Amino acid sequence: MPRFEPFRALRYADSSRPHLEAVTAPPYDVLSEADRTHFANLHPHNIVHIDVPVESDGPSRYDRAARVLADWVQSGALVLDDAPSFTIYRMDFTDSLGRRRRTAGVIGALEVVDEGAGGVLPHERTTPKAKTDRLDLTRATLANLSPVWGLSLTPGLTELLEESGEPVGSIDVDGVVHTFERVSDPVRVDAISRAVGGHEVVIADGHHRYAISRTFRDEQRSAPTAAPGSAETTMTYIGELIEDQLSVDAIHRLYTGISADDLATALANFFDTHKAGPITPDITNDMRERGALVLVRPDRSGLFLVPRDGSFAGVRDLDGARLEHALANVSHEVTYQHGVDHVLDIVASGAATAGVLIRPVTVAEIRRTADEGLLMPPKSTFFTPKLRTGPVIRPLGSA
């Protein structure tokens, strides 16, 4: 089973709510260029100045990010904890069904294991990523800037995190309150470490970051540039894999290389189709009630797609798997997009010829995937709310 350890965290010296709201940001991989500009303009110490280097600056952008990080530490904007600790990360929010929710996880350093070695498992097939952006940034900054998101199979982990820790900041963004609490008491640190390390961890979000950590670890083993052992683990947020602790949205499909009409014809071999009329973001309510997917056309009209009995024998109970099965012998290109409104805009713009809205994966199916060692299709789950980048940074040169 994987090691899970505390570490000395870098944190913003000013942990007041207004300040943290100005200097933190969503994960790099959900930010557009316009988003990056917005956050960069919020504050000269906003984390995007390090975590999302400007591509137009060329290869030197990573060295520049490293210099910025070093400058912030030297100036006192970022301060290193005196001792290793875990950080409890709580989120209070209203989910897509209108329910008030509170989730709790813990940020620590999770062991980096070889692919297929067990202990830390992927939960979906990943798409190839040719860019070395995260690896280049890690090499330059010698820091984990944003956590991988892991799901623990440890029963009772949530209860272990109920007790409050030392407050180290809170952020209220878009109706989500993110709260951070430091845990440095040796007895409690040991209990959390042993609980997480006692069972397998499933990577929920950040497969690419975890793979980059593996590459970086191997590099450090042959030519170390940081403290020995620091690359053997990577910063990870761990939450328990149970219904109360997860809020899962869908990642929808965008198609090119096939017309909307041809796509509809191909899918009609496996789905019963019904006109959906003009599509708006609240179509997801009808999808839940009908048990349907929705094909999106360029004019923002669509078709309900109800899986036909007998058409998906032996196929996982996942809309993404159903689409892969139905289109296995049909020429097309597929990409992935969160948010109904984004899908509508992209298809209407002509950047995609059609889209298919799918339903969120159930937590029960995520659990079955973990228990049986299975893999979901790429981009099956979109865990929400997204973790903020910036409240906790892990220097790779510290224990």
SETILUM-567159 format. One record per residue (C-alpha): residue number from 1; residue in one letter; x, y, z. Coordinates in pm, 1 decimal, padded with zeros to 6 digits. Example, Ala and Ser with C-alpha at 12.3 -4.5 7.8 and 13.67 -1.06 7.14 Angstrom:
+-------+------+----------+----------+----------+
: torke : sepa :     east :    north :       up :
+-------+------+----------+----------+----------+
:     1 :    A :  01230.0 : -00450.0 :  00780.0 :
:     2 :    S :  01367.0 : -00106.0 :  00714.0 :
+-------+------+----------+----------+----------+
end
This chain:
+-------+------+----------+----------+----------+
: torke : sepa :     east :    north :       up :
+-------+------+----------+----------+----------+
:     1 :    M :  00000.0 :  00000.0 :  00000.0 :
:     2 :    P :  00124.9 :  00355.8 : -00068.6 :
:     3 :    R :  00300.6 :  00577.1 :  00183.8 :
:     4 :    F :  00120.1 :  00899.7 :  00272.6 :
:     5 :    E :  00331.4 :  01151.3 :  00459.0 :
:     6 :    P :  00315.5 :  01506.6 :  00597.0 :
:     7 :    F :  00544.7 :  01772.3 :  00452.6 :
:     8 :    R :  00662.2 :  02127.4 :  00525.0 :
:     9 :    A :  00424.7 :  02338.6 :  00317.2 :
:    10 :    L :  00477.8 :  02676.8 :  00159.8 :
:    11 :    R :  00179.3 :  02900.7 :  00233.6 :
:    12 :    Y :  00088.8 :  03263.0 :  00169.6 :
:    13 :    A :  00197.6 :  03475.7 :  00465.1 :
:    14 :    D : -00131.1 :  03665.7 :  00453.6 :
:    15 :    S : -00401.1 :  03400.3 :  00494.4 :
:    16 :    S : -00691.3 :  03644.8 :  00527.6 :
:    17 :    R : -00991.6 :  03564.0 :  00311.5 :
:    18 :    P : -00972.8 :  03868.2 :  00079.5 :
:    19 :    H : -00603.7 :  03809.0 :  00016.2 :
:    20 :    L : -00634.3 :  03434.8 : -00052.7 :
:    21 :    E : -00922.8 :  03495.4 : -00290.5 :
:    22 :    A : -00695.6 :  03729.3 : -00489.4 :
:    23 :    V : -00387.8 :  03505.6 : -00501.4 :
:    24 :    T : -00533.0 :  03156.6 : -00562.7 :
:    25 :    A : -00681.3 :  03011.3 : -00882.2 :
:    26 :    P : -00851.5 :  02703.5 : -01026.5 :
:    27 :    P : -00630.8 :  02421.9 : -01163.1 :
:    28 :    Y : -00418.3 :  02507.9 : -01465.7 :
:    29 :    D : -00597.6 :  02262.3 : -01695.2 :
:    30 :    V : -00938.0 :  02432.8 : -01666.9 :
:    31 :    L : -00806.5 :  02785.0 : -01734.9 :
:    32 :    S : -00840.2 :  02953.7 : -02074.8 :
:    33 :    E : -00600.8 :  03229.9 : -02180.8 :
:    34 :    A : -00863.3 :  03484.2 : -02079.0 :
:    35 :    D : -00896.9 :  03315.7 : -01738.7 :
:    36 :    R : -00521.0 :  03324.9 : -01691.5 :
:    37 :    T : -00513.8 :  03695.8 : -01771.5 :
:    38 :    H : -00798.7 :  03760.2 : -01527.7 :
:    39 :    F : -00626.2 :  03590.0 : -01236.8 :
:    40 :    A : -00287.1 :  03742.0 : -01320.3 :
:    41 :    N : -00446.2 :  04087.0 : -01301.3 :
:    42 :    L : -00609.9 :  04018.0 : -00964.4 :
:    43 :    H : -00283.3 :  04037.9 : -00771.8 :
:    44 :    P :  00091.7 :  04042.2 : -00847.0 :
:    45 :    H :  00125.4 :  03733.8 : -00625.2 :
:    46 :    N : -00153.6 :  03531.9 : -00788.5 :
:    47 :    I : -00038.2 :  03171.5 : -00828.7 :
:    48 :    V : -00093.2 :  03171.8 : -01207.6 :
:    49 :    H :  00223.5 :  03379.9 : -01242.7 :
:    50 :    I :  00405.1 :  03057.1 : -01146.5 :
:    51 :    D :  00162.8 :  02776.4 : -01229.4 :
:    52 :    V :  00058.8 :  02894.9 : -01576.6 :
:    53 :    P :  00363.3 :  03046.8 : -01750.4 :
:    54 :    V :  00279.2 :  03248.2 : -02063.3 :
:    55 :    E :  00344.3 :  03031.0 : -02369.0 :
:    56 :    S :  00451.5 :  03326.7 : -02582.9 :
:    57 :    D :  00752.3 :  03364.9 : -02353.3 :
:    58 :    G :  00899.1 :  03044.8 : -02499.2 :
:    59 :    P :  01113.1 :  02789.4 : -02313.2 :
:    60 :    S :  01241.1 :  03055.2 : -02073.1 :
:    61 :    R :  00894.3 :  03079.1 : -01917.0 :
:    62 :    Y :  00971.8 :  02790.9 : -01680.1 :
:    63 :    D :  01292.4 :  02948.7 : -01552.1 :
:    64 :    R :  01101.1 :  03273.8 : -01509.3 :
:    65 :    A :  00835.7 :  03090.8 : -01305.9 :
:    66 :    A :  01110.3 :  02946.7 : -01085.2 :
:    67 :    R :  01258.5 :  03292.3 : -01028.6 :
:    68 :    V :  00915.9 :  03430.9 : -00936.0 :
:    69 :    L :  00865.2 :  03152.0 : -00682.8 :
:    70 :    A :  01209.5 :  03214.8 : -00532.5 :
:    71 :    D :  01142.3 :  03590.3 : -00516.8 :
:    72 :    W :  00812.3 :  03537.3 : -00333.2 :
:    73 :    V :  00983.5 :  03316.0 : -00076.6 :
:    74 :    Q :  01268.9 :  03562.5 : -00031.0 :
:    75 :    S :  01032.5 :  03857.9 :  00005.9 :
:    76 :    G :  00820.2 :  03674.6 :  00261.2 :
:    77 :    A :  00505.7 :  03653.7 :  00048.8 :
:    78 :    L :  00530.7 :  03275.9 :  00086.6 :
:    79 :    V :  00644.3 :  03122.1 :  00415.7 :
:    80 :    L :  00764.3 :  02767.9 :  00483.8 :
:    81 :    D :  00597.6 :  02581.5 :  00771.3 :
:    82 :    D :  00823.5 :  02512.1 :  01069.9 :
:    83 :    A :  00737.6 :  02141.6 :  01073.3 :
:    84 :    P :  00580.5 :  01876.6 :  00848.1 :
:    85 :    S :  00201.4 :  01870.7 :  00854.3 :
:    86 :    F : -00109.4 :  01754.1 :  00675.5 :
:    87 :    T : -00367.3 :  02006.1 :  00553.1 :
:    88 :    I : -00736.4 :  01925.0 :  00592.7 :
:    89 :    Y : -00924.9 :  02078.5 :  00298.6 :
:    90 :    R : -01300.0 :  02128.7 :  00341.0 :
:    91 :    M : -01548.5 :  02250.9 :  00079.1 :
:    92 :    D : -01898.5 :  02380.5 :  00155.5 :
:    93 :    F : -02120.9 :  02424.0 : -00150.4 :
:    94 :    T : -02456.8 :  02361.5 : -00316.6 :
:    95 :    D : -02443.5 :  02077.3 : -00569.5 :
:    96 :    S : -02616.4 :  02055.3 : -00908.0 :
:    97 :    L : -02929.4 :  01910.7 : -00744.8 :
:    98 :    G : -02957.5 :  02204.4 : -00504.0 :
:    99 :    R : -02834.8 :  02013.9 : -00195.9 :
:   100 :    R : -02603.8 :  02179.5 :  00058.0 :
:   101 :    R : -02287.5 :  01971.9 :  00083.8 :
:   102 :    R : -01967.9 :  01959.5 :  00289.2 :
:   103 :    T : -01672.7 :  01746.1 :  00187.1 :
:   104 :    A : -01338.8 :  01694.0 :  00358.8 :
:   105 :    G : -01008.1 :  01558.5 :  00235.1 :
:   106 :    V : -00645.4 :  01582.8 :  00337.7 :
:   107 :    I : -00342.1 :  01711.7 :  00146.9 :
:   108 :    G : -00018.0 :  01523.9 :  00200.0 :
:   109 :    A :  00264.9 :  01358.3 :  00007.4 :
:   110 :    L :  00156.8 :  01033.2 : -00161.9 :
:   111 :    E :  00410.7 :  00775.0 : -00270.4 :
:   112 :    V :  00490.2 :  00769.7 : -00643.1 :
:   113 :    V :  00465.0 :  00407.3 : -00755.3 :
:   114 :    D :  00548.8 :  00242.6 : -01085.1 :
:   115 :    E :  00267.1 :  00191.8 : -01332.5 :
:   116 :    G :  00097.2 : -00140.0 : -01263.4 :
:   117 :    A :  00272.9 : -00185.6 : -00927.3 :
:   118 :    G : -00050.0 : -00148.4 : -00727.7 :
:   119 :    G : -00130.9 :  00072.2 : -00433.6 :
:   120 :    V : -00209.0 :  00377.8 : -00649.3 :
:   121 :    L : -00452.1 :  00304.1 : -00931.4 :
:   122 :    P : -00588.7 :  00497.0 : -01231.3 :
:   123 :    H : -00966.8 :  00502.3 : -01265.3 :
:   124 :    E : -00994.3 :  00581.5 : -01636.6 :
:   125 :    R : -00798.2 :  00540.3 : -01956.6 :
:   126 :    T : -00598.9 :  00853.7 : -02025.7 :
:   127 :    T : -00559.3 :  01040.4 : -02352.1 :
:   128 :    P : -00203.0 :  01099.2 : -02478.9 :
:   129 :    K : -00048.1 :  01432.4 : -02384.6 :
:   130 :    A :  00247.1 :  01527.8 : -02598.0 :
:   131 :    K :  00325.1 :  01846.4 : -02405.5 :
:   132 :    T :  00590.3 :  01833.0 : -02133.9 :
:   133 :    D :  00459.8 :  02151.2 : -01972.5 :
:   134 :    R :  00407.3 :  02012.7 : -01619.7 :
:   135 :    L :  00734.8 :  01822.0 : -01625.7 :
:   136 :    D :  00930.4 :  02126.9 : -01742.2 :
:   137 :    L :  00762.5 :  02338.8 : -01474.2 :
:   138 :    T :  00841.0 :  02083.8 : -01202.9 :
:   139 :    R :  01203.5 :  02060.5 : -01312.7 :
:   140 :    A :  01242.8 :  02438.8 : -01300.9 :
:   141 :    T :  01053.4 :  02521.2 : -00981.4 :
:   142 :    L :  01131.4 :  02204.0 : -00785.1 :
:   143 :    A :  00780.5 :  02225.0 : -00643.2 :
:   144 :    N :  00440.6 :  02057.4 : -00655.2 :
:   145 :    L :  00213.1 :  02354.1 : -00720.7 :
:   146 :    S : -00126.1 :  02182.9 : -00736.3 :
:   147 :    P : -00238.7 :  01851.7 : -00587.1 :
:   148 :    V : -00337.0 :  01532.7 : -00761.5 :
:   149 :    W : -00687.1 :  01427.3 : -00648.0 :
:   150 :    G : -00698.8 :  01077.2 : -00500.8 :
:   151 :    L : -00985.0 :  00866.5 : -00366.4 :
:   152 :    S : -00909.4 :  00645.7 : -00068.4 :
:   153 :    L : -01068.2 :  00304.8 : -00014.6 :
:   154 :    T : -01009.8 :  00345.3 :  00361.6 :
:   155 :    P : -01340.2 :  00311.1 :  00551.8 :
:   156 :    G : -01388.3 :  00586.9 :  00806.8 :
:   157 :    L : -01134.1 :  00833.0 :  00669.5 :
:   158 :    T : -01400.5 :  01105.8 :  00666.5 :
:   159 :    E : -01465.2 :  01059.3 :  01038.9 :
:   160 :    L : -01091.8 :  01080.9 :  01105.5 :
:   161 :    L : -01091.3 :  01427.7 :  00946.1 :
:   162 :    E : -01395.6 :  01563.2 :  01132.0 :
:   163 :    E : -01197.6 :  01721.2 :  01416.2 :
:   164 :    S : -01082.2 :  02072.0 :  01327.2 :
:   165 :    G : -00716.8 :  02151.6 :  01277.7 :
:   166 :    E : -00534.1 :  02483.3 :  01307.6 :
:   167 :    P : -00703.4 :  02734.3 :  01068.7 :
:   168 :    V : -00467.3 :  02849.2 :  00794.4 :
:   169 :    G : -00705.4 :  03018.5 :  00553.2 :
:   170 :    S : -01046.1 :  03027.3 :  00391.1 :
:   171 :    I : -01172.2 :  03128.6 :  00047.0 :
:   172 :    D : -01526.2 :  03200.9 : -00072.8 :
:   173 :    V : -01542.1 :  03170.0 : -00451.9 :
:   174 :    D : -01855.2 :  03134.2 : -00668.0 :
:   175 :    G : -02059.8 :  03006.8 : -00377.0 :
:   176 :    V : -01801.1 :  02751.2 : -00264.1 :
:   177 :    V : -01624.1 :  02801.6 :  00069.2 :
:   178 :    H : -01279.5 :  02637.7 :  00071.7 :
:   179 :    T : -01131.1 :  02600.5 :  00422.4 :
:   180 :    F : -00777.4 :  02490.1 :  00511.2 :
:   181 :    E : -00663.0 :  02354.4 :  00848.0 :
:   182 :    R : -00311.7 :  02245.8 :  00943.1 :
:   183 :    V : -00260.1 :  01921.0 :  01137.6 :
:   184 :    S :  00083.3 :  01881.8 :  01295.1 :
:   185 :    D :  00006.7 :  01688.1 :  01614.6 :
:   186 :    P :  00223.4 :  01372.6 :  01585.5 :
:   187 :    V : -00048.7 :  01138.0 :  01710.4 :
:   188 :    R : -00308.3 :  01264.6 :  01464.5 :
:   189 :    V : -00054.3 :  01285.8 :  01181.0 :
:   190 :    D :  00035.0 :  00920.9 :  01239.4 :
:   191 :    A : -00332.2 :  00817.4 :  01245.3 :
:   192 :    I : -00404.7 :  00991.8 :  00911.8 :
:   193 :    S : -00086.1 :  00858.6 :  00754.2 :
:   194 :    R : -00162.5 :  00500.3 :  00854.9 :
:   195 :    A : -00528.1 :  00523.8 :  00752.1 :
:   196 :    V : -00455.2 :  00644.4 :  00398.5 :
:   197 :    G : -00154.5 :  00414.6 :  00368.0 :
:   198 :    G : -00359.7 :  00112.8 :  00472.7 :
:   199 :    H : -00566.6 :  00088.2 :  00153.8 :
:   200 :    E : -00535.6 :  00153.7 : -00218.2 :
:   201 :    V : -00575.2 :  00506.0 : -00356.8 :
:   202 :    V : -00752.7 :  00566.1 : -00687.4 :
:   203 :    I : -00644.5 :  00867.3 : -00894.1 :
:   204 :    A : -00961.9 :  01065.4 : -00962.0 :
:   205 :    D : -00816.6 :  01378.2 : -01121.4 :
:   206 :    G : -00458.6 :  01455.6 : -01217.4 :
:   207 :    H : -00352.6 :  01134.2 : -01392.8 :
:   208 :    H : -00111.5 :  01338.3 : -01605.0 :
:   209 :    R :  00039.0 :  01512.8 : -01302.0 :
:   210 :    Y :  00090.2 :  01177.5 : -01130.4 :
:   211 :    A :  00258.5 :  01034.8 : -01441.4 :
:   212 :    I :  00484.1 :  01342.7 : -01456.6 :
:   213 :    S :  00576.5 :  01282.1 : -01092.4 :
:   214 :    R :  00687.4 :  00931.4 : -01188.1 :
:   215 :    T :  00911.0 :  01066.1 : -01464.5 :
:   216 :    F :  01052.9 :  01333.0 : -01235.3 :
:   217 :    R :  01119.1 :  01074.9 : -00963.3 :
:   218 :    D :  01316.9 :  00860.7 : -01205.3 :
:   219 :    E :  01522.2 :  01161.5 : -01315.1 :
:   220 :    Q :  01599.3 :  01251.8 : -00955.2 :
:   221 :    R :  01711.1 :  00899.8 : -00876.7 :
:   222 :    S :  01980.4 :  00921.5 : -01144.3 :
:   223 :    A :  02076.7 :  01289.3 : -01108.6 :
:   224 :    P :  01923.5 :  01441.3 : -00793.9 :
:   225 :    T :  01887.1 :  01817.3 : -00773.7 :
:   226 :    A :  01667.4 :  01828.9 : -00463.3 :
:   227 :    A :  01678.5 :  01672.3 : -00118.6 :
:   228 :    P :  01705.1 :  01292.9 : -00132.0 :
:   229 :    G :  01367.1 :  01125.2 : -00128.9 :
:   230 :    S :  01156.0 :  01433.2 : -00196.8 :
:   231 :    A :  01065.9 :  01316.9 : -00548.7 :
:   232 :    E :  00954.8 :  00977.3 : -00417.8 :
:   233 :    T :  00619.1 :  01131.7 : -00323.3 :
:   234 :    T :  00390.5 :  01392.5 : -00478.1 :
:   235 :    M :  00138.7 :  01637.4 : -00330.8 :
:   236 :    T : -00206.0 :  01475.2 : -00328.9 :
:   237 :    Y : -00550.0 :  01558.0 : -00192.6 :
:   238 :    I : -00710.5 :  01241.8 : -00054.9 :
:   239 :    G : -01083.2 :  01205.7 :  00005.2 :
:   240 :    E : -01282.8 :  00896.5 :  00093.2 :
:   241 :    L : -01454.8 :  00716.7 : -00194.3 :
:   242 :    I : -01810.4 :  00740.7 : -00064.9 :
:   243 :    E : -02128.3 :  00910.5 : -00186.5 :
:   244 :    D : -02127.7 :  01190.2 :  00073.3 :
:   245 :    Q : -01776.5 :  01301.0 : -00019.3 :
:   246 :    L : -01805.6 :  01321.1 : -00397.9 :
:   247 :    S : -01986.5 :  01551.7 : -00638.6 :
:   248 :    V : -01949.5 :  01429.1 : -00996.4 :
:   249 :    D : -02045.3 :  01612.1 : -01315.2 :
:   250 :    A : -02034.1 :  01481.1 : -01670.4 :
:   251 :    I : -01772.1 :  01551.0 : -01936.2 :
:   252 :    H : -01956.0 :  01568.5 : -02267.1 :
:   253 :    R : -01843.1 :  01462.2 : -02615.6 :
:   254 :    L : -01767.6 :  01680.0 : -02919.1 :
:   255 :    Y : -01740.5 :  01524.6 : -03264.9 :
:   256 :    T : -01563.3 :  01619.0 : -03586.4 :
:   257 :    G : -01499.4 :  01419.2 : -03901.7 :
:   258 :    I : -01866.7 :  01320.2 : -03913.5 :
:   259 :    S : -02179.2 :  01526.8 : -03979.5 :
:   260 :    A : -02453.0 :  01563.9 : -03721.8 :
:   261 :    D : -02692.3 :  01372.1 : -03949.8 :
:   262 :    D : -02449.2 :  01083.2 : -04000.3 :
:   263 :    L : -02379.6 :  01072.2 : -03628.5 :
:   264 :    A : -02753.7 :  01057.5 : -03556.8 :
:   265 :    T : -02794.3 :  00775.8 : -03809.8 :
:   266 :    A : -02510.5 :  00574.6 : -03656.0 :
:   267 :    L : -02642.7 :  00618.3 : -03303.0 :
:   268 :    A : -02997.1 :  00526.6 : -03407.6 :
:   269 :    N : -02873.0 :  00168.0 : -03449.2 :
:   270 :    F : -02828.7 :  00149.8 : -03070.4 :
:   271 :    F : -03053.2 :  00420.9 : -02922.0 :
:   272 :    D : -03420.2 :  00508.5 : -02953.3 :
:   273 :    T : -03434.4 :  00872.6 : -03063.7 :
:   274 :    H : -03683.7 :  01148.3 : -02983.7 :
:   275 :    K : -03674.3 :  01516.5 : -03072.6 :
:   276 :    A : -03545.2 :  01731.5 : -02788.0 :
:   277 :    G : -03626.2 :  02075.3 : -02930.5 :
:   278 :    P : -03408.9 :  02377.0 : -02845.2 :
:   279 :    I : -03142.3 :  02276.6 : -02593.5 :
:   280 :    T : -03070.1 :  02480.9 : -02281.3 :
:   281 :    P : -02843.0 :  02398.4 : -01984.2 :
:   282 :    D : -03138.4 :  02266.5 : -01780.0 :
:   283 :    I : -03175.7 :  01980.7 : -02033.1 :
:   284 :    T : -02982.6 :  01772.3 : -01778.0 :
:   285 :    N : -03299.3 :  01744.8 : -01566.8 :
:   286 :    D : -03485.8 :  01584.2 : -01859.9 :
:   287 :    M : -03186.7 :  01357.9 : -01924.1 :
:   288 :    R : -03205.6 :  01223.0 : -01568.9 :
:   289 :    E : -03582.0 :  01167.1 : -01588.7 :
:   290 :    R : -03572.2 :  00998.6 : -01931.3 :
:   291 :    G : -03249.0 :  00802.4 : -01878.9 :
:   292 :    A : -03122.4 :  00964.3 : -02197.7 :
:   293 :    L : -02823.0 :  01119.9 : -02365.6 :
:   294 :    V : -02871.8 :  01417.1 : -02600.0 :
:   295 :    L : -02726.4 :  01473.6 : -02946.0 :
:   296 :    V : -02654.8 :  01844.4 : -03009.3 :
:   297 :    R : -02684.5 :  01993.6 : -03359.7 :
:   298 :    P : -02530.7 :  02322.1 : -03485.7 :
:   299 :    D : -02869.4 :  02501.3 : -03463.9 :
:   300 :    R : -02882.9 :  02410.4 : -03090.0 :
:   301 :    S : -03162.6 :  02159.9 : -03146.0 :
:   302 :    G : -03113.5 :  01799.3 : -03050.2 :
:   303 :    L : -03227.5 :  01442.4 : -03009.3 :
:   304 :    F : -03283.3 :  01244.1 : -02692.5 :
:   305 :    L : -03092.5 :  00916.6 : -02715.2 :
:   306 :    V : -03241.2 :  00641.4 : -02495.9 :
:   307 :    P : -03025.6 :  00325.4 : -02479.4 :
:   308 :    R : -03216.9 :  00043.6 : -02647.8 :
:   309 :    D : -03267.9 : -00277.7 : -02451.7 :
:   310 :    G : -03024.0 : -00544.2 : -02564.3 :
:   311 :    S : -02801.6 : -00307.9 : -02760.9 :
:   312 :    F : -02534.6 : -00280.0 : -02492.4 :
:   313 :    A : -02504.6 : -00630.9 : -02351.8 :
:   314 :    G : -02166.8 : -00666.4 : -02183.8 :
:   315 :    V : -02098.3 : -00290.3 : -02199.4 :
:   316 :    R : -02022.7 : -00097.0 : -01878.6 :
:   317 :    D : -02311.7 :  00105.1 : -01734.0 :
:   318 :    L : -02151.2 :  00430.3 : -01853.5 :
:   319 :    D : -02271.3 :  00665.3 : -02124.5 :
:   320 :    G : -01911.6 :  00710.9 : -02241.0 :
:   321 :    A : -01876.1 :  00334.0 : -02283.4 :
:   322 :    R : -02207.5 :  00316.2 : -02469.3 :
:   323 :    L : -02091.8 :  00582.3 : -02716.8 :
:   324 :    E : -01758.4 :  00407.1 : -02771.1 :
:   325 :    H : -01944.2 :  00081.7 : -02840.9 :
:   326 :    A : -02198.2 :  00239.9 : -03076.6 :
:   327 :    L : -01931.9 :  00425.4 : -03277.2 :
:   328 :    A : -01660.8 :  00160.3 : -03273.3 :
:   329 :    N : -01685.2 :  00105.5 : -03649.1 :
:   330 :    V : -01775.2 :  00462.6 : -03747.1 :
:   331 :    S : -01509.1 :  00707.6 : -03865.7 :
:   332 :    H : -01500.0 :  01013.6 : -03638.6 :
:   333 :    E : -01286.1 :  01225.7 : -03406.4 :
:   334 :    V : -01389.5 :  01293.0 : -03046.7 :
:   335 :    T : -01285.2 :  01551.8 : -02789.4 :
:   336 :    Y : -01419.7 :  01631.6 : -02445.7 :
:   337 :    Q : -01586.7 :  01933.1 : -02286.7 :
:   338 :    H : -01743.8 :  02007.1 : -01948.7 :
:   339 :    G : -02053.8 :  02226.6 : -01933.6 :
:   340 :    V : -02368.1 :  02214.3 : -02148.0 :
:   341 :    D : -02338.1 :  02581.7 : -02239.1 :
:   342 :    H : -01980.2 :  02531.5 : -02363.3 :
:   343 :    V : -02086.4 :  02236.5 : -02578.2 :
:   344 :    L : -02372.0 :  02437.2 : -02731.2 :
:   345 :    D : -02140.9 :  02729.2 : -02812.6 :
:   346 :    I : -01868.6 :  02511.5 : -02964.6 :
:   347 :    V : -02108.4 :  02318.2 : -03188.9 :
:   348 :    A : -02289.2 :  02637.3 : -03294.2 :
:   349 :    S : -01954.2 :  02797.4 : -03383.6 :
:   350 :    G : -01864.7 :  02513.2 : -03619.8 :
:   351 :    A : -01558.4 :  02409.6 : -03418.5 :
:   352 :    A : -01734.7 :  02074.1 : -03380.2 :
:   353 :    T : -01996.3 :  01926.3 : -03612.2 :
:   354 :    A : -02202.2 :  01779.1 : -03329.0 :
:   355 :    G : -02196.5 :  01703.4 : -02959.8 :
:   356 :    V : -02343.0 :  01445.0 : -02728.7 :
:   357 :    L : -02439.3 :  01535.4 : -02372.5 :
:   358 :    I : -02396.3 :  01247.5 : -02129.3 :
:   359 :    R : -02505.6 :  01180.5 : -01772.1 :
:   360 :    P : -02266.9 :  01188.0 : -01474.6 :
:   361 :    V : -02109.4 :  00863.0 : -01363.0 :
:   362 :    T : -02255.2 :  00734.6 : -01037.0 :
:   363 :    V : -02037.3 :  00701.9 : -00728.1 :
:   364 :    A : -02144.6 :  00336.2 : -00712.7 :
:   365 :    E : -01989.8 :  00278.8 : -01056.1 :
:   366 :    I : -01673.0 :  00461.5 : -00952.8 :
:   367 :    R : -01651.9 :  00231.8 : -00650.4 :
:   368 :    R : -01706.4 : -00078.2 : -00865.1 :
:   369 :    T : -01431.3 :  00040.4 : -01097.9 :
:   370 :    A : -01192.9 :  00061.7 : -00802.4 :
:   371 :    D : -01298.6 : -00266.0 : -00640.9 :
:   372 :    E : -01267.1 : -00464.2 : -00964.3 :
:   373 :    G : -00953.6 : -00292.5 : -01094.9 :
:   374 :    L : -01134.2 : -00170.1 : -01407.6 :
:   375 :    L : -01079.5 :  00142.2 : -01617.7 :
:   376 :    M : -01345.2 :  00383.0 : -01742.9 :
:   377 :    P : -01330.9 :  00546.6 : -02088.0 :
:   378 :    P : -01122.7 :  00866.7 : -02107.1 :
:   379 :    K : -01274.2 :  01178.4 : -01950.7 :
:   380 :    S : -01557.8 :  00995.8 : -01776.4 :
:   381 :    T : -01573.4 :  01203.5 : -01460.0 :
:   382 :    F : -01550.4 :  01570.8 : -01369.8 :
:   383 :    F : -01517.5 :  01604.0 : -00993.8 :
:   384 :    T : -01651.6 :  01928.0 : -00847.1 :
:   385 :    P : -01591.4 :  02172.8 : -00696.2 :
:   386 :    K : -01238.0 :  02202.9 : -00831.3 :
:   387 :    L : -00955.3 :  02228.7 : -00580.1 :
:   388 :    R : -00787.8 :  02568.8 : -00560.5 :
:   389 :    T : -00423.1 :  02604.2 : -00656.0 :
:   390 :    G : -00206.1 :  02815.8 : -00426.8 :
:   391 :    P : -00317.5 :  02760.9 : -00065.1 :
:   392 :    V : -00066.1 :  02476.1 : -00024.9 :
:   393 :    I :  00260.3 :  02442.9 : -00220.8 :
:   394 :    R :  00505.5 :  02157.9 : -00168.2 :
:   395 :    P :  00874.7 :  02238.5 : -00220.4 :
:   396 :    L :  01054.9 :  01930.6 : -00349.5 :
:   397 :    G :  01363.7 :  02018.6 : -00153.9 :
:   398 :    S :  01201.2 :  01979.3 :  00188.6 :
:   399 :    A :  01090.7 :  01679.9 :  00386.3 :
+-------+------+----------+----------+----------+
end
